[in-house]
Amino acid sequence: MTENHDLAPEADVTEQQLPAVETADLPVETRVPMEANPADVAEQAAPVPYDEDDDFRPST
């Protein structure tokens, strides 16, 4: 698509910059396979704590 904003109506340009679906209001639904181990599902659903040591990257 060409970048000729002089010919595009301003309302259309503004609308095209908005997200197609507002996901902030939609609940996140996680599907779990029937054969999944419930303990594994619970462990994977737990949030991972932030660790400052993970940010360390030795310079090369």
N, C-alpha and C positions, 0 to 999 in steps of 0.2 A: 504494500500500500504506500502510496506517495505521501509525503509530508507537506501537503499544500493546505495549510490551515486557513488561508485567506478565502477559500471557496467553501469551507465546511461551516455549517451553522453552529454558533456557539453552544446552543443547547445540546446538540448531538455530540460535540467534542467533550462537553462536561459529562454527559451520560456515559460515554464510552470509557471514561477514566474511573468510573465507579465499579466495584466488584459485582459480578453477576449475581451472586447469592450472598446474603449477609449471614455468615456462619456463626456469629457471636451469640445469636439467640437460639440456635439449634443445639439440642443436647447431643453429646457424642455417644453413639451407641457402639459398643464393642461386641462383636460376634465371636462366640467361642465354639469350636468344633465339638461334636458330641463325644469324640474319643479322647478329648483333652483331659489330662490329669488335673483335678481341681486344685491341688497344691501348686502345680506349675503355673496355672492360670493366676492364682493369687499372688505368687512370687513375681510374675511378669507384670502384674498390674500395679505393684508397689512403686512409688516414685524413687528415682535414683538420687541419693544425696549429692550435693555439690562438694567436690573436693579440690582444693587449690592445687594440690600436687598433680592433678590431671592436666593442668594448664602448662606445666613445665615442659618445654621442648628444648633439648640441647641445640645450640647453634652449630651449624655445619660449616 
